[in-house]
C-alpha cells in the first residue's frame, strides 16, 4: 500500500477533507496522516479517528501496519 492509496481512500470517504499522507520510513507500512475535515466539528478526537479508520476499511488487516494520525475540523 502506498501513501497515495491511503490518501485516496480517506479523500473518497471524507470528500470535504484535506488529506496529507506521508511514508516517513519509505517502507509502505508505516504512515503519517494529517486530515482536516469540517465534518469533524463537534466530534471528539476518538470519533474523528474512527471516521478515518472506517475510510481505510480492512487495510490494517493487510499491508497497512501503523498510522500516526492528526485530525482537526479546521
C-alpha positions as CSV (number, residue, x, y, z in Angstrom):
1,X,0.0,0.0,0.0
2,X,1.3,3.5,-0.8
3,X,0.7,6.9,0.8
4,X,-1.2,7.9,-2.3
5,X,-3.6,5.0,-2.0
6,X,-4.3,5.8,1.7
7,X,-4.8,9.4,0.8
8,X,-7.3,8.4,-1.9
9,X,-9.2,6.1,0.4
10,X,-9.6,8.8,3.0
11,X,-10.5,11.5,0.5
12,X,-13.2,9.3,-1.1
13,X,-14.8,8.6,2.3
14,X,-14.4,12.2,3.5
15,X,-14.8,14.4,0.3
16,X,-14.7,17.7,2.2
17,X,-11.4,16.8,3.8
18,X,-7.9,18.0,3.1
19,X,-5.6,14.9,3.4
20,X,-1.9,14.7,3.5
21,X,-0.3,11.2,3.9
22,X,3.5,10.6,4.2
23,X,5.6,7.4,4.3
24,X,8.5,8.7,6.5
25,X,10.2,5.3,6.7
26,X,9.7,4.6,2.9
27,X,8.6,1.0,3.8
28,X,4.9,1.2,2.6
29,X,3.7,0.0,6.0
30,X,4.2,2.9,8.5
31,X,2.4,6.1,7.6
32,X,1.7,9.6,9.0
33,X,-1.5,11.4,8.1
34,X,-3.0,14.8,8.7
35,X,-6.7,15.0,8.0
36,X,-8.6,18.4,8.2
37,X,-12.3,18.0,7.7
38,X,-15.2,20.3,8.5
39,X,-17.3,17.1,9.3
40,X,-15.1,16.7,12.4
41,X,-16.6,19.8,14.0
42,X,-18.2,18.9,17.4
43,X,-16.7,15.4,17.4
44,X,-14.2,14.1,19.9
45,X,-10.7,13.1,18.7
46,X,-11.7,9.4,19.1
47,X,-14.8,10.0,16.9
48,X,-12.6,11.8,14.3
49,X,-10.1,8.9,14.3
50,X,-12.9,6.3,13.9
51,X,-14.2,8.2,10.8
52,X,-10.7,8.0,9.3
53,X,-10.2,4.3,10.3
54,X,-13.7,3.5,8.8
55,X,-12.4,5.0,5.5
56,X,-9.5,2.6,5.5
57,X,-11.7,-0.4,5.9
58,X,-9.7,-3.7,6.1
59,X,-6.3,-2.1,5.2
60,X,-5.0,-2.7,8.7
61,X,-5.6,-6.4,8.3
62,X,-3.3,-6.4,5.2
63,X,-0.4,-4.2,4.2
64,X,-1.0,-1.2,6.5
65,X,0.8,-1.7,9.8
66,X,0.9,1.7,11.5
67,X,-0.7,5.1,11.1
68,X,0.2,8.2,13.0
69,X,-2.9,10.3,12.7
70,X,-3.6,14.0,13.4
71,X,-7.1,15.3,12.8
72,X,-8.9,18.6,13.1
73,X,-12.0,20.4,11.9
74,X,-10.1,23.4,10.7
